[in-house]
Amino acid sequence: MTAISDQVGPTPGAGQISPAQFDAFFTTGKPVKRHSMKAIALVATLGGLLFGYDTGVIAGALPFMSDTVANGGLGLSPLTEGLVTSSLLFGAAFGALYGGRLSDRYGRRHNLLMLAAVFFVGAVGTAFAPSVAVMVAARVVLGLAVGGASATVPVYLAEIAPKELRGRLVAVDQLMIVTGQLLAYSTNAVLANVWDGHSTWRWMLFLCSIPAVALWIGMHRMPETARWFACKFRFGEAAEVLRATRTPGYDIKAELSEMLDVAQESDARREGGWADLKTPWIKRLVLIGVGIAVLQQLTGVNTLMYYAPTILTETGLGTNAALTATIANGVVSVIAAVAGLWLVGRFRRRNLLIIGQLGIIASLAAIATTFGLLVQPSLEAGTTPPTSSSYTVLAFMLCFLIFQQGAVSPVTWVMLSEIFPMRMRGFGMGLAVFLMWIANAIITFSFPLLISTFGGTGTFLVFAVVNVGTMLFSWRMVPETSHLTLEELEGEFRTVS
C-alpha cells in the first residue's frame, strides 16, 4: 500500500492519513448492506435501455409523423424530418459534455437520478407535442438525458466494478442500448400493425417514460462509486462501498490504497478540467478518446438504426413490411451484444476493435454493391426493385451489425470508461461523447440528403472508404487497456508519456 506510511505528508485536500486511520476505514462496526454487481448493472443500465429506445423509436414514428396534420401527423418535410431526428442528437452532445462535468462534481449516482427525471419530462413532451417546433424542443430535452446517460452509465459501471469484471459489466450497457432499440422496433411494429390510428406515433414515444420511472426508483437503492468518493477524499465512504460491493476475501485495502495514491497525485497536480489538456499525456489520452468515440459513429451504424425502414422502403418494401423487417436489426444487435459481453472479457480490446472494423468495411462495400447492381438500375428505369434486393440489403445490414454491436461498440464504451484519469474521468468521457454525438448528428442529418443525391451505392461506398481510415487510426493510436485496474492504467499512461 504505497499511499500509506507512518506519517504521510500533507497534500492539498487530503490531510494526513496514518496506517491506523487507514485501517479504521474498514473497522467502523457499521452493518454493511451488500449490493450484487448484477443488480447494480441491471438498474444502472436502464439508462442505456432508455438511450437505445429513444434513438430507435424515431425510425418507426417518422412515417406516421410525416403524415398531414389532418391525419394526425405533423406534416414533416425532408428538411423537418432530418431536424426532428437530429435534434435529439445535438441535445445529446451537450448532455454528454455537461453531464460528464456534473458527474465529476456531484457524483455518478446523483447524475443518474437527475437524468431519470429529464428522460421522463422529454418522453412526455415528445408524446404530446402539438407542432414541429414543440417536438424539436422536446427532442432536445430528451437528448440531454440520452447524452448524459451515455457519458455517465459506463463510468459508473467501470468505477464500481472489480477489474476482472469491468469489461463485461460496462459491455452490459451496450447490450441494454441495443435491447432498447429492439424494444422500440418491436413496439413500433406491433402498434403499426395492430393499432394503426392517428395517435400511433404518440404512444410509441410515450412508452419511454416507463423505464425512466424505474431508473429513478432503482438508483435510490444503489451506492455511489468508491472511486468518486476517493476522488473527493471521502475514503471512509469509499471503503464502505468496497465492503458492500466486493466478495468476501477480496483485497479491498489494496484497492483503496491504489485509489488514495492516484487521488493524492491528481490533487497535487490540480487535475480535473480544461487546463489539464496542456499536460501532454492527458492531451494524448483525450485525443485518443475523442478518436475512439467519433470513429464509432463514422461506421454509419446509426444511419442503419434510424433510417432502416427508409432504406428498405427504397429497395421496394412497403412501409409496414419494412418496419417488421427492421425488427431483425434489433434481434441481431442483441445477439451480437451478448456475444460482445463474452468477447470483451476474453480477447484484447484493441484487436477486437480492429477485427470489427474490417468486418464493417466489407459489409458496407457489399451494401453499396447490392444497391449498384440490383436497386438503382430498377429505380432509374422507373420500376420497383426485385424483392430479392430488399432481403440482400437487409442481410448485409445484419452482417454489419454483427461486427458493430459484437465488437466495435462494446470496445468503444469499455475503452472510453477506462482511459481517462480519475480526477477528470467524467469530464474526459463527457468531452469524447459530446463529439461523438456531434458526429452522429451531422451524419444523421446528412444521410437523407446523401441518399437522395448519390443513391445507396455512392453513400455506402463513402462510408466504407472512411472506415478504412478509422481502422488505420485504431491500429496506430489506440492502446490496450485490458487486465489492469483503472489506477494501474493511469500510472502506465503517465509513465509512457
C-alpha positions as CSV (number, residue, x, y, z in Angstrom):
1,M,0.0,0.0,0.0
2,T,2.2,2.8,-1.3
3,A,-0.1,5.6,-0.2
4,I,0.2,4.8,3.5
5,S,3.3,5.3,5.6
6,D,3.9,6.0,9.3
7,Q,3.0,9.6,8.6
8,V,2.0,10.7,5.1
9,G,3.0,14.3,4.4
10,P,0.0,16.7,3.9
11,T,-1.3,17.0,0.4
12,P,-3.8,19.6,-0.7
13,G,-7.3,18.4,0.3
14,A,-6.0,15.1,1.5
15,G,-4.8,15.9,5.0
16,Q,-2.6,13.3,6.9
17,I,-3.5,9.6,6.9
18,S,-1.7,7.2,9.2
19,P,-1.9,3.4,9.0
20,A,-4.2,3.4,12.0
21,Q,-6.6,5.9,10.3
22,F,-6.5,3.8,7.1
23,D,-7.3,0.6,8.9
24,A,-10.1,2.4,10.7
25,F,-11.9,2.9,7.4
26,F,-12.6,-0.9,7.4
27,T,-13.5,-1.4,11.1
28,T,-16.3,1.0,11.7
29,G,-18.6,-1.7,13.1
30,K,-21.4,-0.5,10.9
31,P,-23.5,-3.2,9.3
32,V,-22.9,-3.4,5.5
33,K,-25.8,-3.6,3.1
34,R,-24.4,-5.7,0.3
35,H,-25.0,-4.9,-3.4
36,S,-24.5,-7.5,-6.1
37,M,-22.9,-6.5,-9.4
38,K,-25.8,-8.0,-11.3
39,A,-28.3,-5.8,-9.5
40,I,-26.1,-2.7,-9.9
41,A,-25.7,-3.4,-13.6
42,L,-29.4,-4.1,-14.2
43,V,-30.5,-0.8,-12.6
44,A,-27.8,1.5,-13.9
45,T,-28.1,0.2,-17.5
46,L,-31.8,1.2,-17.5
47,G,-30.1,4.4,-18.6
48,G,-28.7,2.5,-21.6
49,L,-32.1,1.0,-22.3
50,L,-33.6,4.5,-22.4
51,F,-30.7,5.6,-24.7
52,G,-31.5,2.7,-27.1
53,Y,-35.3,3.1,-27.0
54,D,-35.2,6.9,-27.6
55,T,-32.7,6.6,-30.5
56,G,-34.5,3.6,-32.1
57,V,-38.2,4.6,-31.7
58,I,-37.9,7.5,-34.1
59,A,-37.4,5.1,-37.0
60,G,-41.0,3.8,-36.7
61,A,-42.5,7.1,-35.6
62,L,-41.3,9.1,-38.6
63,P,-43.6,7.6,-41.3
64,F,-46.6,8.5,-39.1
65,M,-45.3,11.9,-38.1
66,S,-44.8,12.7,-41.8
67,D,-48.5,12.4,-42.4
68,T,-50.6,15.5,-42.7
69,V,-51.8,17.3,-39.6
70,A,-55.4,16.5,-40.6
71,N,-54.5,12.8,-40.5
72,G,-52.8,13.0,-37.0
73,G,-49.2,13.6,-38.2
74,L,-47.0,16.7,-38.1
75,G,-46.7,17.2,-41.8
76,L,-42.9,16.6,-41.9
77,S,-40.9,17.5,-45.0
78,P,-37.5,16.0,-45.7
79,L,-35.9,19.0,-44.0
80,T,-38.0,18.9,-40.8
81,E,-37.7,15.1,-40.8
82,G,-33.9,15.5,-40.6
83,L,-34.4,18.2,-38.0
84,V,-36.7,16.2,-35.7
85,T,-34.3,13.2,-35.9
86,S,-31.1,15.1,-35.4
87,S,-32.4,17.5,-32.7
88,L,-32.1,14.7,-30.1
89,L,-28.5,14.1,-31.2
90,F,-27.5,17.7,-30.7
91,G,-29.2,17.7,-27.3
92,A,-27.3,14.5,-26.5
93,A,-24.0,16.2,-27.4
94,F,-24.4,18.9,-24.8
95,G,-26.0,16.5,-22.3
96,A,-22.8,14.4,-22.5
97,L,-20.5,17.4,-22.2
98,Y,-22.2,18.9,-19.2
99,G,-23.4,15.6,-17.8
100,G,-19.7,14.5,-17.5
101,R,-18.8,17.6,-15.6
102,L,-21.8,17.3,-13.3
103,S,-21.0,13.6,-12.5
104,D,-17.4,14.7,-11.6
105,R,-18.8,17.4,-9.3
106,Y,-21.8,15.8,-7.7
107,G,-21.4,12.0,-8.3
108,R,-22.3,9.4,-10.8
109,R,-25.4,8.2,-8.8
110,H,-26.7,11.7,-8.3
111,N,-26.4,12.3,-12.1
112,L,-28.4,9.2,-13.0
113,L,-31.2,10.2,-10.6
114,M,-31.4,13.6,-12.3
115,L,-31.2,12.1,-15.7
116,A,-34.2,9.8,-15.0
117,A,-36.3,12.9,-14.3
118,V,-35.2,14.5,-17.5
119,F,-35.9,11.3,-19.5
120,F,-39.5,11.4,-18.1
121,V,-40.1,15.1,-19.0
122,G,-38.7,14.6,-22.5
123,A,-40.7,11.5,-23.2
124,V,-44.0,13.1,-22.2
125,G,-43.1,16.3,-24.1
126,T,-42.5,14.4,-27.4
127,A,-45.6,12.3,-27.0
128,F,-47.9,15.3,-26.6
129,A,-46.1,17.7,-29.0
130,P,-48.7,19.7,-31.0
131,S,-46.3,21.0,-33.6
132,V,-42.9,20.5,-35.2
133,A,-41.4,23.3,-33.1
134,V,-42.5,21.8,-29.8
135,M,-41.4,18.3,-31.0
136,V,-37.9,19.6,-31.8
137,A,-37.7,21.3,-28.3
138,A,-38.8,18.2,-26.5
139,R,-36.4,16.0,-28.5
140,V,-33.6,18.3,-27.5
141,V,-34.6,17.9,-23.8
142,L,-34.7,14.1,-24.3
143,G,-31.3,14.3,-26.0
144,L,-29.9,16.0,-22.9
145,A,-30.9,12.9,-20.9
146,V,-29.6,10.5,-23.6
147,G,-26.2,12.2,-23.8
148,G,-25.9,12.5,-20.0
149,A,-26.6,8.8,-19.7
150,S,-24.2,7.8,-22.4
151,A,-21.4,9.7,-20.5
152,T,-22.4,8.6,-17.0
153,V,-23.5,5.0,-17.1
154,P,-20.3,3.5,-18.5
155,V,-18.2,5.5,-16.0
156,Y,-20.4,4.4,-13.1
157,L,-20.1,0.7,-14.1
158,A,-16.3,0.9,-14.7
159,E,-15.6,2.6,-11.4
160,I,-17.8,0.3,-9.3
161,A,-16.6,-3.0,-10.8
162,P,-13.6,-5.0,-9.8
163,K,-11.0,-5.2,-12.6
164,E,-11.8,-8.8,-13.6
165,L,-15.5,-7.9,-14.3
166,R,-15.0,-4.3,-15.6
167,G,-15.1,-5.1,-19.3
168,R,-18.1,-7.3,-19.2
169,L,-20.0,-5.0,-16.8
170,V,-19.5,-2.0,-19.0
171,A,-20.5,-4.1,-22.0
172,V,-23.8,-4.8,-20.4
173,D,-24.6,-1.1,-21.1
174,Q,-24.1,-1.7,-24.8
175,L,-26.4,-4.8,-24.5
176,M,-29.1,-2.7,-22.9
177,I,-28.7,0.0,-25.6
178,V,-29.4,-2.4,-28.4
179,T,-32.1,-4.1,-26.3
180,G,-33.8,-0.7,-26.0
181,Q,-33.6,-0.3,-29.8
182,L,-35.1,-3.8,-30.3
183,L,-37.9,-2.9,-27.8
184,A,-38.5,0.2,-29.8
185,Y,-38.6,-1.6,-33.2
186,S,-40.9,-4.3,-31.8
187,T,-43.2,-1.8,-30.2
188,N,-43.3,0.2,-33.4
189,A,-44.2,-2.9,-35.5
190,V,-46.9,-4.0,-33.1
191,L,-48.5,-0.6,-32.8
192,A,-48.3,0.0,-36.6
193,N,-49.9,-3.4,-37.4
194,V,-52.4,-3.7,-34.6
195,W,-53.4,-0.1,-33.8
196,D,-52.9,1.9,-37.0
197,G,-54.6,5.0,-35.7
198,H,-53.8,8.8,-35.9
199,S,-52.1,8.7,-32.5
200,T,-49.9,5.6,-33.0
201,W,-46.7,7.6,-33.1
202,R,-47.6,9.4,-29.8
203,W,-47.9,6.1,-28.0
204,M,-44.6,4.9,-29.4
205,L,-42.9,7.9,-27.9
206,F,-44.8,7.9,-24.6
207,L,-43.8,4.4,-23.6
208,C,-40.2,5.6,-22.9
209,S,-41.5,7.2,-19.7
210,I,-41.9,3.8,-18.0
211,P,-38.2,2.8,-17.8
212,A,-37.4,6.4,-16.8
213,V,-39.5,5.9,-13.6
214,A,-37.9,2.5,-13.0
215,L,-34.4,4.1,-13.2
216,W,-35.3,6.8,-10.8
217,I,-36.7,4.4,-8.2
218,G,-33.8,1.9,-8.7
219,M,-30.9,4.3,-8.4
220,H,-32.2,5.4,-4.9
221,R,-31.2,1.9,-3.7
222,M,-27.8,1.8,-5.5
223,P,-24.5,3.1,-4.0
224,E,-22.2,5.8,-5.2
225,T,-18.8,4.6,-6.6
226,A,-15.9,4.2,-4.3
227,R,-13.6,5.9,-6.8
228,W,-15.8,9.0,-6.9
229,F,-15.7,9.1,-3.1
230,A,-11.9,8.6,-3.2
231,C,-11.5,11.4,-5.7
232,K,-13.2,13.7,-3.1
233,F,-11.0,12.3,-0.3
234,R,-14.0,10.7,1.4
235,F,-12.1,7.5,2.0
236,G,-14.3,6.2,4.8
237,E,-17.3,6.2,2.4
238,A,-15.2,4.7,-0.4
239,A,-14.2,1.8,2.0
240,E,-17.9,1.3,2.9
241,V,-18.8,1.0,-0.8
242,L,-16.0,-1.5,-1.4
243,R,-17.1,-3.6,1.6
244,A,-20.6,-3.6,0.1
245,T,-19.7,-4.5,-3.5
246,R,-16.7,-6.8,-3.2
247,T,-16.9,-10.6,-2.4
248,P,-15.5,-11.9,0.9
249,G,-11.8,-12.3,0.8
250,Y,-11.3,-9.6,-1.8
251,D,-8.3,-7.3,-1.0
252,I,-10.2,-4.1,-0.6
253,K,-7.4,-2.5,1.4
254,A,-5.0,-2.7,-1.6
255,E,-7.7,-1.4,-4.0
256,L,-8.5,1.6,-1.7
257,S,-4.7,2.2,-1.3
258,E,-4.4,2.5,-5.1
259,M,-7.3,4.9,-5.2
260,L,-5.7,7.0,-2.5
261,D,-2.4,7.1,-4.4
262,V,-4.0,8.3,-7.5
263,A,-6.3,10.8,-5.7
264,Q,-3.3,12.4,-3.9
265,E,-1.2,12.7,-7.1
266,S,-4.0,14.1,-9.1
267,D,-4.8,16.6,-6.3
268,A,-1.2,17.7,-6.1
269,R,-1.3,18.3,-9.9
270,R,-4.7,20.0,-9.7
271,E,-6.1,17.7,-12.4
272,G,-9.7,17.7,-13.4
273,G,-10.7,20.2,-16.2
274,W,-9.8,22.1,-19.4
275,A,-6.5,23.3,-18.1
276,D,-5.2,19.7,-17.9
277,L,-5.3,19.5,-21.7
278,K,-2.0,21.3,-21.6
279,T,-0.4,18.3,-19.9
280,P,1.0,16.1,-22.8
281,W,-0.1,12.7,-21.5
282,I,-3.6,13.9,-20.7
283,K,-3.9,15.7,-24.1
284,R,-2.9,12.5,-25.9
285,L,-5.5,10.4,-24.0
286,V,-8.2,12.9,-24.7
287,L,-7.4,12.9,-28.4
288,I,-7.4,9.1,-28.4
289,G,-10.7,9.0,-26.5
290,V,-12.3,11.5,-29.0
291,G,-10.9,9.5,-31.9
292,I,-12.4,6.2,-30.5
293,A,-15.8,7.9,-29.9
294,V,-16.0,9.6,-33.3
295,L,-14.9,6.5,-35.3
296,Q,-17.7,4.5,-33.7
297,Q,-20.1,7.0,-35.5
298,L,-18.2,7.1,-38.7
299,T,-19.1,3.4,-39.3
300,G,-22.6,4.7,-40.1
301,V,-24.2,2.5,-37.6
302,N,-26.9,5.0,-36.6
303,T,-27.9,5.7,-40.1
304,L,-28.8,2.0,-40.3
305,M,-30.6,2.1,-37.0
306,Y,-32.5,5.3,-37.5
307,Y,-33.3,5.0,-41.2
308,A,-33.5,1.2,-41.7
309,P,-37.2,1.4,-42.7
310,T,-36.4,4.2,-45.1
311,I,-33.5,2.3,-46.6
312,L,-35.6,-0.9,-47.1
313,T,-38.5,1.1,-48.5
314,E,-36.1,2.5,-51.1
315,T,-35.4,-1.1,-52.1
316,G,-39.0,-1.8,-52.8
317,L,-40.6,-3.0,-49.5
318,G,-43.8,-1.4,-48.2
319,T,-43.8,0.7,-45.0
320,N,-45.3,-1.9,-42.7
321,A,-43.2,-4.7,-44.2
322,A,-40.1,-2.5,-43.7
323,L,-41.0,-1.8,-40.1
324,T,-41.4,-5.5,-39.5
325,A,-38.1,-6.4,-41.2
326,T,-36.3,-3.8,-39.1
327,I,-37.0,-6.0,-36.0
328,A,-34.3,-8.3,-37.4
329,N,-31.8,-5.4,-36.9
330,G,-32.7,-5.3,-33.3
331,V,-32.7,-9.0,-32.7
332,V,-29.2,-9.4,-34.4
333,S,-27.9,-6.4,-32.4
334,V,-29.0,-8.0,-29.1
335,I,-27.5,-11.4,-30.1
336,A,-24.2,-9.7,-31.1
337,A,-24.1,-7.6,-28.0
338,V,-24.5,-10.8,-25.8
339,A,-21.6,-12.2,-27.8
340,G,-19.7,-9.0,-27.2
341,L,-20.0,-9.5,-23.4
342,W,-18.0,-12.7,-23.7
343,L,-15.6,-11.3,-26.4
344,V,-14.6,-8.2,-24.4
345,G,-13.8,-10.4,-21.3
346,R,-11.9,-12.9,-23.4
347,F,-9.8,-11.1,-26.0
348,R,-7.7,-8.0,-26.1
349,R,-9.7,-4.9,-26.7
350,R,-7.6,-3.3,-29.4
351,N,-7.5,-6.5,-31.5
352,L,-11.3,-6.9,-31.2
353,L,-11.8,-3.3,-32.3
354,I,-9.7,-3.7,-35.5
355,I,-11.4,-7.1,-36.4
356,G,-14.8,-5.4,-36.0
357,Q,-13.8,-2.6,-38.3
358,L,-12.6,-4.9,-41.0
359,G,-16.0,-6.7,-41.0
360,I,-17.8,-3.4,-41.1
361,I,-15.8,-2.3,-44.2
362,A,-16.6,-5.5,-46.0
363,S,-20.3,-5.2,-45.1
364,L,-20.6,-1.6,-46.2
365,A,-18.9,-2.4,-49.6
366,A,-21.4,-5.3,-50.0
367,I,-24.4,-3.0,-49.4
368,A,-23.1,-0.5,-51.9
369,T,-22.6,-3.2,-54.5
370,T,-26.1,-4.5,-53.9
371,F,-27.6,-1.1,-54.5
372,G,-25.4,-0.6,-57.6
373,L,-26.3,-4.0,-59.2
374,L,-29.9,-4.6,-58.1
375,V,-31.6,-1.5,-56.7
376,Q,-30.5,1.6,-58.6
377,P,-30.9,0.1,-62.1
378,S,-34.6,-0.5,-61.3
379,L,-35.1,2.9,-59.8
380,E,-33.6,4.6,-62.8
381,A,-35.8,2.5,-65.1
382,G,-38.9,3.6,-63.1
383,T,-39.7,0.1,-61.9
384,T,-39.8,-1.4,-58.4
385,P,-36.6,-3.2,-57.4
386,P,-36.9,-7.0,-57.1
387,T,-37.8,-8.3,-53.6
388,S,-34.5,-10.2,-53.5
389,S,-32.7,-6.9,-53.4
390,S,-34.5,-5.8,-50.2
391,Y,-33.5,-9.0,-48.4
392,T,-30.0,-8.9,-49.8
393,V,-29.5,-5.4,-48.4
394,L,-31.1,-6.5,-45.1
395,A,-28.7,-9.5,-44.9
396,F,-25.7,-7.3,-45.3
397,M,-27.1,-4.8,-42.8
398,L,-27.3,-7.7,-40.3
399,C,-23.7,-8.7,-41.1
400,F,-22.7,-5.1,-40.4
401,L,-24.5,-5.1,-37.1
402,I,-22.8,-8.4,-36.0
403,F,-19.4,-6.7,-36.3
404,Q,-20.6,-3.3,-34.9
405,Q,-22.5,-4.5,-31.9
406,G,-20.4,-7.5,-31.2
407,A,-17.0,-5.8,-31.4
408,V,-16.7,-2.1,-32.2
409,S,-19.5,-0.7,-29.9
410,P,-18.7,-2.7,-26.7
411,V,-15.0,-2.0,-27.1
412,T,-15.7,1.7,-27.7
413,W,-17.7,2.1,-24.5
414,V,-15.4,0.0,-22.4
415,M,-12.3,1.8,-23.5
416,L,-13.9,5.3,-23.0
417,S,-14.7,4.4,-19.5
418,E,-11.2,3.2,-18.8
419,I,-8.6,5.5,-20.3
420,F,-9.3,8.9,-18.6
421,P,-7.6,9.8,-15.3
422,M,-9.6,9.6,-12.0
423,R,-10.0,13.3,-11.4
424,M,-11.3,14.1,-14.9
425,R,-13.0,10.8,-15.9
426,G,-16.4,12.4,-16.1
427,F,-15.0,15.4,-17.9
428,G,-13.0,13.3,-20.4
429,M,-15.8,10.9,-21.0
430,G,-18.2,13.8,-21.5
431,L,-16.0,15.6,-24.0
432,A,-15.4,12.5,-26.0
433,V,-19.1,11.6,-26.1
434,F,-20.0,15.2,-26.8
435,L,-18.0,15.0,-30.0
436,M,-19.4,11.5,-30.7
437,W,-22.9,12.9,-30.6
438,I,-22.0,15.9,-32.8
439,A,-20.6,13.4,-35.4
440,N,-23.8,11.3,-35.0
441,A,-26.0,14.4,-35.5
442,I,-24.1,15.6,-38.6
443,I,-24.2,12.1,-40.2
444,T,-27.8,11.6,-39.3
445,F,-28.9,15.0,-40.6
446,S,-26.9,14.5,-43.8
447,F,-27.9,10.9,-44.6
448,P,-31.3,11.6,-46.3
449,L,-29.6,14.2,-48.4
450,L,-26.8,11.9,-49.3
451,I,-29.2,9.1,-50.3
452,S,-31.3,11.5,-52.4
453,T,-28.2,12.9,-54.1
454,F,-25.8,10.0,-54.5
455,G,-28.1,7.0,-54.1
456,G,-27.3,4.0,-51.9
457,T,-24.3,3.0,-53.9
458,G,-22.4,6.2,-53.5
459,T,-23.4,6.8,-49.9
460,F,-22.4,3.4,-48.6
461,L,-19.2,3.3,-50.6
462,V,-18.2,6.6,-49.0
463,F,-18.8,5.1,-45.5
464,A,-16.6,2.1,-46.5
465,V,-13.7,4.3,-47.6
466,V,-14.0,6.4,-44.4
467,N,-13.8,3.3,-42.3
468,V,-10.5,2.3,-43.9
469,G,-9.1,5.5,-42.3
470,T,-10.7,4.7,-38.9
471,M,-9.2,1.3,-38.9
472,L,-5.7,2.7,-39.5
473,F,-6.3,5.1,-36.6
474,S,-7.1,2.2,-34.3
475,W,-4.0,0.3,-35.5
476,R,-1.6,3.2,-35.0
477,M,-3.1,5.1,-32.0
478,V,-5.3,3.0,-29.7
479,P,-3.7,1.4,-26.6
480,E,-4.5,-1.9,-24.9
481,T,-6.5,-1.5,-21.7
482,S,-7.4,-5.0,-20.5
483,H,-6.2,-6.8,-17.4
484,L,-5.2,-3.7,-15.4
485,T,-7.1,-1.8,-12.7
486,L,-8.1,1.8,-13.6
487,E,-5.3,3.1,-11.2
488,E,-2.7,0.8,-12.9
489,L,-3.8,2.1,-16.3
490,E,-3.4,5.7,-15.2
491,G,0.0,5.0,-13.8
492,E,1.1,3.3,-17.1
493,F,-0.2,6.2,-19.2
494,R,1.7,8.7,-17.1
495,T,4.9,6.7,-17.4
496,V,4.6,6.0,-21.1
497,S,4.0,9.7,-21.9
